Amino acid sequence: MKAHPDVSASARDSGFRTFAAPAGRLIRSSRSAVSSSQIEIARATEADREVIDRIRHRVYAEELRQHQTNEEGVLRDSLDAFNTCLVARLDGAIAGFISITPPGGGRYSIDKYFRRDEFPFPFDERLYEVRLLTVVDEHRGRQIAGQLMYAAFRWVEAHGGTRIVGIGRREVMSLYRKAGLEPLGLSIRAGAVTYEAMQGEVAVLRRKLAPFDALLRRLETRVQWRLDVPFRKPAACFHGGAFFEAIGERFDALERREAIINADVLDAWFPPAPRVLEVLRRELDWLARTSPPTGCAGLVSAIAWARDVPEDSILTGGGSS
């Protein structure tokens, strides 16, 4: 089975690559037709590693001539030991893969080509590198490359990454700009191909995805998502308090409350019970200068008695919507 990355050449297996076919080569319509089988996106297993290493050898050593061929017929590097590799499977076979270099390993693939002080941002604990985007030749022109790119983005986003770095072909920089990636004015030459260093803030990339929400919904139904991060970024858990944003959080214009409806989901819909107000008024001076009990033991006991449930069945918290 012949394999091919999504561009005609790469720079030492590192960086992003365009989803277009090599220059002068057409993608047949039969290749563009998506298989009836769902594509599975998952983290590579140890068993997958040997297959991936052999695909890398066929692509980057035999086909692209970036590396010397070897009798073993495998290609790997020292980053593999701590990189996270995501695979796309079709009918049980690996159809493509992408690799993510986390910040904890102390080095990135781009360290081989550039000095860190050439980059206008710190190499900190939130910087991730995405590299080795490769699709088996017979599956190019489908949605696999895009699905792998999205999977890598979600992996980085879910693990707290704030910036992605990589390299891309100079000829397709407009595509990367549309995706939210920015050229850094740094380039390297690999054979006949020139690559540009790029970076993208995760927050910017997230905003760039917003117009494609309908497409992502369709994609979600066509993919067997086997990663331990959700396909979609979970919605934020909102707390109450917007009412005070409207009247003033300094509490110096409380009279505005008469013109604003407090409709936060955590706001009480009805006035407090008269006996509660009576106790609060009587003990207001003491309450204003005394810290409340942090464990809510009395509240838990009262709820357990009123609802006739065991106290250890009650969990108190700040509340959310």
C-alpha positions as CSV (number, residue, x, y, z in Angstrom):
1,M,0.0,0.0,0.0
2,K,1.5,3.3,-1.1
3,A,1.4,6.3,1.3
4,H,1.7,10.0,0.8
5,P,1.5,13.0,3.1
6,D,-0.8,15.8,2.2
7,V,2.0,17.8,0.4
8,S,4.8,16.8,-1.9
9,A,7.6,17.3,0.7
10,S,8.1,18.1,4.4
11,A,10.9,19.4,6.5
12,R,12.2,16.6,8.6
13,D,8.7,15.3,9.3
14,S,7.8,18.5,11.1
15,G,4.9,20.9,10.9
16,F,1.5,21.4,9.3
17,R,0.9,20.4,5.7
18,T,-1.7,21.5,3.2
19,F,-4.5,19.2,2.2
20,A,-3.9,19.7,-1.5
21,A,-2.3,17.1,-3.9
22,P,1.2,17.7,-5.1
23,A,1.6,20.1,-8.0
24,G,0.7,18.6,-11.4
25,R,-1.2,15.7,-10.0
26,L,-5.0,15.5,-10.0
27,I,-7.2,13.8,-7.4
28,R,-9.6,11.4,-9.0
29,S,-13.3,11.9,-8.2
30,S,-13.4,8.3,-6.9
31,R,-10.9,9.2,-4.2
32,S,-12.9,12.2,-3.1
33,A,-15.9,10.0,-2.4
34,V,-16.1,9.3,1.3
35,S,-16.3,5.6,2.2
36,S,-19.6,4.4,3.7
37,S,-17.5,3.2,6.6
38,Q,-17.1,5.7,9.4
39,I,-13.6,7.0,10.1
40,E,-12.4,6.3,13.6
41,I,-10.2,8.9,15.3
42,A,-8.2,7.5,18.2
43,R,-4.9,7.7,20.1
44,A,-2.3,5.4,18.6
45,T,-1.6,2.2,20.4
46,E,1.8,0.4,20.7
47,A,0.7,-1.9,18.0
48,D,0.0,1.1,15.7
49,R,3.5,2.4,16.2
50,E,5.2,-0.2,13.9
51,V,2.6,0.5,11.1
52,I,3.1,4.2,11.5
53,D,6.9,3.9,11.4
54,R,6.8,1.9,8.2
55,I,4.4,4.4,6.6
56,R,6.8,7.1,7.5
57,H,9.7,5.2,5.9
58,R,7.8,4.7,2.7
59,V,6.8,8.4,2.6
60,Y,9.7,10.4,3.9
61,A,12.6,8.0,3.0
62,E,11.5,6.1,-0.2
63,E,9.2,8.6,-1.8
64,L,10.2,12.1,-0.7
65,R,13.9,11.2,-0.1
66,Q,14.1,13.4,3.0
67,H,15.8,10.6,4.9
68,Q,18.1,7.7,3.9
69,T,16.4,4.4,3.4
70,N,17.3,1.6,5.8
71,E,17.0,-2.2,5.7
72,E,14.6,-2.2,8.6
73,G,12.1,-0.2,6.6
74,V,11.1,2.0,9.5
75,L,11.5,5.7,10.4
76,R,11.3,7.2,13.8
77,D,12.8,9.9,15.9
78,S,13.6,10.7,19.5
79,L,10.4,12.8,19.9
80,D,8.2,9.8,19.4
81,A,8.9,8.6,22.9
82,F,6.8,11.4,24.4
83,N,4.8,12.7,21.5
84,T,1.0,11.9,21.3
85,C,0.1,10.3,18.0
86,L,-3.5,10.4,16.8
87,V,-4.6,8.0,14.1
88,A,-7.5,7.8,11.7
89,R,-8.7,4.3,10.9
90,L,-10.9,3.2,8.1
91,D,-12.2,-0.4,8.1
92,G,-9.7,-1.2,10.9
93,A,-6.6,0.0,9.0
94,I,-4.6,3.1,9.6
95,A,-5.5,5.7,7.0
96,G,-3.5,8.6,8.4
97,F,-1.9,10.1,11.5
98,I,-0.8,13.3,13.2
99,S,1.7,13.8,16.0
100,I,1.6,16.4,18.8
101,T,4.7,17.5,20.7
102,P,3.7,18.6,24.3
103,P,5.6,21.2,26.3
104,G,6.8,18.8,29.0
105,G,9.4,17.0,26.9
106,G,11.8,19.9,26.8
107,R,12.3,20.0,23.1
108,Y,10.3,20.4,19.8
109,S,11.0,19.3,16.2
110,I,11.4,23.0,15.2
111,D,14.4,23.2,17.6
112,K,16.3,21.5,14.9
113,Y,15.9,24.4,12.5
114,F,15.5,27.6,14.5
115,R,16.8,29.2,17.7
116,R,14.1,29.8,20.3
117,D,15.1,33.5,20.6
118,E,14.0,33.9,17.0
119,F,10.3,33.4,18.0
120,P,8.3,36.3,19.3
121,F,6.7,34.3,22.1
122,P,7.9,32.2,25.0
123,F,8.4,28.4,24.8
124,D,6.4,27.9,27.9
125,E,4.2,25.1,29.4
126,R,1.3,25.9,27.1
127,L,3.1,25.7,23.7
128,Y,2.3,22.6,21.6
129,E,3.8,21.6,18.3
130,V,1.8,19.7,15.6
131,R,3.7,17.7,13.1
132,L,3.7,14.6,10.9
133,L,0.3,15.1,9.3
134,T,0.2,12.1,6.9
135,V,-2.6,10.4,5.0
136,V,-2.2,7.0,3.3
137,D,-2.1,7.7,-0.5
138,E,-5.4,5.9,-1.4
139,H,-7.3,8.0,1.1
140,R,-6.1,11.5,0.1
141,G,-8.7,13.9,-1.1
142,R,-11.1,12.7,1.6
143,Q,-11.9,14.4,4.9
144,I,-9.2,12.5,6.9
145,A,-6.6,15.2,6.9
146,G,-9.1,17.8,8.1
147,Q,-10.4,15.4,10.8
148,L,-6.9,14.8,12.0
149,M,-6.1,18.5,12.1
150,Y,-9.3,19.1,14.1
151,A,-8.5,16.2,16.5
152,A,-5.0,17.7,17.1
153,F,-6.5,21.1,17.8
154,R,-9.0,19.7,20.3
155,W,-6.3,17.7,22.0
156,V,-4.2,20.8,22.5
157,E,-7.2,22.9,23.5
158,A,-8.4,20.3,26.0
159,H,-5.0,20.0,27.6
160,G,-4.7,23.7,28.3
161,G,-2.5,24.7,25.3
162,T,-2.7,28.3,24.4
163,R,-0.5,28.3,21.3
164,I,0.4,25.9,18.4
165,V,3.6,26.1,16.4
166,G,4.5,24.4,13.2
167,I,5.9,24.9,9.7
168,G,4.0,25.0,6.4
169,R,4.7,25.3,2.6
170,R,5.1,28.8,1.4
171,E,2.8,28.2,-1.6
172,V,-0.2,27.6,0.6
173,M,0.3,30.2,3.3
174,S,-3.0,31.8,2.4
175,L,-4.8,28.6,3.6
176,Y,-3.0,28.7,6.9
177,R,-3.9,32.4,7.4
178,K,-7.5,31.5,6.8
179,A,-7.2,28.9,9.5
180,G,-5.9,31.5,11.9
181,L,-2.2,30.6,11.7
182,E,0.3,33.4,11.2
183,P,3.7,33.3,9.4
184,L,6.6,34.4,11.6
185,G,9.0,35.5,8.8
186,L,11.2,32.4,9.4
187,S,11.8,29.9,6.7
188,I,13.8,26.8,6.0
189,R,14.6,24.9,2.8
190,A,14.1,21.2,2.5
191,G,15.1,20.0,-1.0
192,A,13.0,22.0,-3.5
193,V,10.4,23.1,-1.0
194,T,10.5,26.2,1.2
195,Y,8.7,26.1,4.5
196,E,7.5,28.9,6.7
197,A,7.4,28.8,10.5
198,M,3.9,29.6,11.7
199,Q,2.0,29.9,15.0
200,G,-1.5,30.2,16.1
201,E,-3.1,31.2,19.4
202,V,-5.7,28.5,20.4
203,A,-8.3,31.2,21.2
204,V,-7.9,32.7,17.7
205,L,-8.2,29.3,16.1
206,R,-11.3,28.7,18.1
207,R,-12.9,31.9,16.8
208,K,-11.9,30.9,13.3
209,L,-13.9,27.7,13.7
210,A,-17.1,29.5,14.6
211,P,-18.4,30.0,11.0
212,F,-18.0,26.2,10.4
213,D,-20.3,25.0,13.2
214,A,-22.7,23.4,10.7
215,L,-19.8,21.6,9.1
216,L,-18.5,20.3,12.4
217,R,-22.0,19.0,13.3
218,R,-22.1,17.0,10.1
219,L,-18.5,15.8,10.7
220,E,-19.4,14.7,14.2
221,T,-22.0,12.3,12.9
222,R,-19.5,10.7,10.4
223,V,-16.7,10.1,12.8
224,Q,-16.2,7.5,15.5
225,W,-14.5,9.7,18.1
226,R,-12.4,7.5,20.4
227,L,-10.3,10.2,22.1
228,D,-10.6,10.9,25.8
229,V,-11.3,14.6,25.0
230,P,-14.8,15.4,23.7
231,F,-15.3,16.2,20.0
232,R,-16.7,19.6,21.0
233,K,-15.4,22.0,23.6
234,P,-17.8,21.7,26.5
235,A,-20.0,24.7,27.1
236,A,-18.9,27.0,29.9
237,C,-20.6,26.5,33.3
238,F,-22.1,29.9,34.0
239,H,-22.8,31.2,37.5
240,G,-25.2,33.8,38.6
241,G,-24.3,37.5,39.1
242,A,-25.1,39.2,35.8
243,F,-27.7,41.2,37.7
244,F,-24.9,43.0,39.6
245,E,-23.0,43.6,36.4
246,A,-26.0,45.6,35.3
247,I,-26.6,47.7,38.4
248,G,-22.9,48.1,39.2
249,E,-20.5,45.7,41.0
250,R,-19.2,48.4,43.3
251,F,-22.7,48.4,45.0
252,D,-22.8,52.2,44.8
253,A,-25.9,52.5,42.6
254,L,-28.2,49.9,44.2
255,E,-31.2,52.1,43.3
256,R,-30.8,50.8,39.7
257,R,-32.3,47.5,40.9
258,E,-35.7,49.0,40.7
259,A,-35.4,49.3,36.9
260,I,-33.7,45.9,36.2
261,I,-35.2,42.5,36.5
262,N,-33.0,40.0,38.3
263,A,-33.5,36.9,36.1
264,D,-30.3,34.9,36.7
265,V,-31.0,31.3,37.0
266,L,-29.6,31.2,40.5
267,D,-31.7,34.1,41.7
268,A,-34.7,33.3,43.9
269,W,-38.0,33.6,42.2
270,F,-39.9,34.4,45.4
271,P,-39.2,36.6,48.4
272,P,-37.5,35.0,51.4
273,A,-39.8,33.5,54.1
274,P,-40.9,36.1,56.7
275,R,-39.3,34.2,59.6
276,V,-36.0,34.1,57.7
277,L,-36.1,37.9,57.2
278,E,-36.9,38.4,60.8
279,V,-33.9,36.4,62.0
280,L,-31.6,38.2,59.5
281,R,-32.8,41.7,60.6
282,R,-32.4,40.7,64.3
283,E,-28.8,39.4,63.8
284,L,-27.7,41.6,61.0
285,D,-24.9,43.3,63.0
286,W,-23.5,39.9,64.0
287,L,-23.9,38.4,60.6
288,A,-22.1,41.3,58.9
289,R,-18.9,40.7,60.9
290,T,-18.9,36.9,61.2
291,S,-17.7,34.4,58.6
292,P,-20.3,31.7,57.7
293,P,-19.5,28.0,58.3
294,T,-17.6,26.7,55.3
295,G,-18.8,23.1,55.6
296,C,-22.5,23.9,55.5
297,A,-23.1,21.3,58.2
298,G,-26.2,22.9,59.6
299,L,-27.7,23.4,56.1
300,V,-27.0,19.8,55.2
301,S,-28.6,18.6,58.4
302,A,-31.7,20.8,57.8
303,I,-32.1,19.5,54.2
304,A,-31.6,15.9,55.3
305,W,-34.3,16.3,58.0
306,A,-36.8,18.1,55.6
307,R,-36.3,15.7,52.7
308,D,-35.9,12.6,54.8
309,V,-32.6,11.6,53.1
310,P,-29.2,10.6,54.6
311,E,-26.8,13.5,55.1
312,D,-24.1,11.8,53.1
313,S,-26.5,12.0,50.1
314,I,-26.3,15.8,50.0
315,L,-23.5,17.7,48.3
316,T,-23.3,21.4,48.8
317,G,-21.5,23.8,46.5
318,G,-21.4,27.2,45.0
319,G,-24.1,26.3,42.5
320,S,-24.1,26.7,38.7
321,S,-26.5,26.8,35.8
